[in-house]
Amino acid sequence: MMLFRLFPTCTRSPLATPLVWVVLTCVIASLGACTHWRESYLKGAVEEATQENVMAKLGDPWRKKESLLNGESTWIYRYTLTKSELDPMGFNTLGKGVSQAANTAASMIGQGDPNLGVDKPRCFHYVLTFDASKILKSWVREFCADTSL
């Protein structure tokens, strides 16, 4: 009986500790903050930035479309970006090093893929919608082939 009093069992879950929740919250928040600078800017600019503000930050749009019915306008910015530019901290490609190591090993026996490590550029459109008062209402990033204007 004395042995049980010396070593009480822990019935409390490790996730019940407030410190664990604080650390998990910080990690999740930091992962969301690791985006391309354009996307970080646009997320904060919705419902706040004017067309002039956006143009000062991003430059002239590639295409513009004005709606005669409701006064809204759509701007498209066209960029060629690689995966590493879209994910500057590399959180979405954590397994990339493992696959490159496996590809290197496979290359030694003639079975590797020479294009595996290549960070191919892709065309993206940032489609911005402004309301009649020229305030940024919404934005979306799309592959160039998916955009219709």
C-alpha positions as CSV (number, residue, x, y, z in Angstrom):
1,M,0.0,0.0,0.0
2,M,2.8,2.4,0.8
3,L,4.2,1.9,-2.8
4,F,1.0,3.4,-4.3
5,R,1.3,6.6,-2.2
6,L,4.9,7.1,-3.2
7,F,4.2,6.8,-6.9
8,P,0.7,8.1,-7.6
9,T,-0.5,7.5,-11.1
10,C,-1.1,10.4,-13.4
11,T,-4.7,10.5,-14.5
12,R,-4.5,13.9,-16.1
13,S,-4.2,14.1,-19.9
14,P,-1.1,15.8,-21.3
15,L,-3.4,18.0,-23.4
16,A,-5.1,19.4,-20.3
17,T,-1.9,21.4,-19.5
18,P,-2.4,25.0,-20.5
19,L,1.2,25.3,-21.7
20,V,0.7,22.6,-24.3
21,W,-2.3,24.5,-25.7
22,V,-0.3,27.7,-25.9
23,V,2.5,26.0,-27.7
24,L,0.1,24.3,-30.1
25,T,-1.7,27.6,-30.8
26,C,1.6,29.3,-31.6
27,V,2.7,26.6,-33.9
28,I,-0.5,26.6,-35.9
29,A,-0.6,30.4,-36.1
30,S,3.0,30.5,-37.4
31,L,2.2,27.9,-40.1
32,G,-0.6,30.1,-41.4
33,A,1.7,33.1,-41.5
34,C,4.1,31.5,-44.0
35,T,2.6,32.6,-47.3
36,H,3.8,34.6,-50.2
37,W,4.0,38.4,-49.4
38,R,1.3,39.2,-52.0
39,E,-1.2,36.8,-50.3
40,S,-0.3,38.2,-46.9
41,Y,-0.9,41.7,-48.2
42,L,-4.2,40.8,-49.9
43,K,-5.6,39.0,-46.9
44,G,-5.1,42.2,-44.8
45,A,-6.3,44.5,-47.5
46,V,-9.8,43.0,-48.0
47,E,-12.5,45.5,-47.1
48,E,-9.8,48.2,-46.4
49,A,-7.6,48.9,-49.4
50,T,-8.6,51.1,-52.3
51,Q,-7.7,50.5,-55.9
52,E,-5.0,53.1,-55.5
53,N,-3.5,51.3,-52.5
54,V,-3.4,48.0,-54.3
55,M,-1.9,49.6,-57.4
56,A,0.8,51.2,-55.3
57,K,1.7,47.8,-53.8
58,L,1.2,45.5,-56.7
59,G,1.6,47.8,-59.7
60,D,-0.7,48.0,-62.7
61,P,-3.0,45.0,-63.3
62,W,-2.5,42.7,-66.3
63,R,-6.2,43.0,-67.1
64,K,-9.2,45.2,-65.9
65,K,-12.9,44.7,-66.3
66,E,-15.6,47.2,-65.3
67,S,-19.2,46.2,-64.7
68,L,-21.7,48.6,-66.0
69,L,-24.6,47.1,-64.0
70,N,-23.3,47.3,-60.4
71,G,-20.1,49.4,-60.7
72,E,-17.8,46.6,-59.6
73,S,-14.5,46.1,-61.2
74,T,-12.3,43.0,-61.6
75,W,-8.5,43.3,-61.8
76,I,-6.2,40.4,-62.8
77,Y,-2.6,40.3,-61.9
78,R,-0.5,37.6,-63.7
79,Y,2.6,36.1,-62.1
80,T,4.9,33.2,-62.8
81,L,5.7,31.6,-59.5
82,T,7.3,28.4,-58.3
83,K,6.2,26.2,-55.4
84,S,9.0,27.5,-53.3
85,E,7.9,31.1,-53.9
86,L,4.4,30.3,-52.9
87,D,5.7,28.5,-49.8
88,P,8.7,30.5,-48.7
89,M,9.2,28.6,-45.4
90,G,8.8,25.2,-47.0
91,F,6.1,23.9,-44.7
92,N,4.0,22.5,-47.6
93,T,7.1,20.6,-48.9
94,L,8.5,19.0,-45.8
95,G,8.7,15.6,-47.5
96,K,10.7,17.1,-50.4
97,G,14.1,16.3,-48.9
98,V,13.1,12.6,-48.3
99,S,11.9,12.2,-51.9
100,Q,15.1,13.9,-53.2
101,A,17.2,11.5,-51.1
102,A,15.3,8.5,-52.4
103,N,15.7,9.8,-56.0
104,T,19.4,10.2,-55.5
105,A,19.7,6.6,-54.3
106,A,17.5,5.5,-57.3
107,S,19.7,7.5,-59.7
108,M,22.8,5.5,-58.6
109,I,21.2,2.4,-60.2
110,G,19.8,4.3,-63.1
111,Q,16.2,4.5,-62.0
112,G,16.0,8.2,-60.8
113,D,13.7,10.9,-62.2
114,P,15.9,13.8,-63.4
115,N,12.9,16.2,-63.1
116,L,12.0,15.4,-59.5
117,G,14.0,18.2,-57.9
118,V,13.1,20.8,-60.5
119,D,10.9,23.6,-59.1
120,K,8.9,24.3,-62.2
121,P,7.4,27.8,-62.6
122,R,3.6,28.0,-63.1
123,C,1.4,30.8,-64.2
124,F,-1.0,32.2,-61.6
125,H,-3.7,34.9,-61.7
126,Y,-4.6,36.9,-58.7
127,V,-8.2,37.9,-59.4
128,L,-9.3,41.0,-57.3
129,T,-12.8,42.3,-57.1
130,F,-13.6,45.9,-56.1
131,D,-17.0,47.2,-55.1
132,A,-18.5,50.4,-56.6
133,S,-16.7,52.6,-54.0
134,K,-13.4,51.1,-55.3
135,I,-12.7,49.1,-52.1
136,L,-11.2,45.6,-52.4
137,K,-14.1,43.2,-51.8
138,S,-12.4,39.8,-52.4
139,W,-9.5,38.1,-54.1
140,V,-8.6,34.6,-55.3
141,R,-5.4,32.9,-56.7
142,E,-6.1,30.7,-59.7
143,F,-4.0,28.9,-62.3
144,C,-4.0,30.9,-65.5
145,A,-5.9,28.3,-67.4
146,D,-8.8,28.5,-64.8
147,T,-9.4,32.2,-65.2
148,S,-12.1,33.5,-67.5
149,L,-12.4,37.2,-68.3
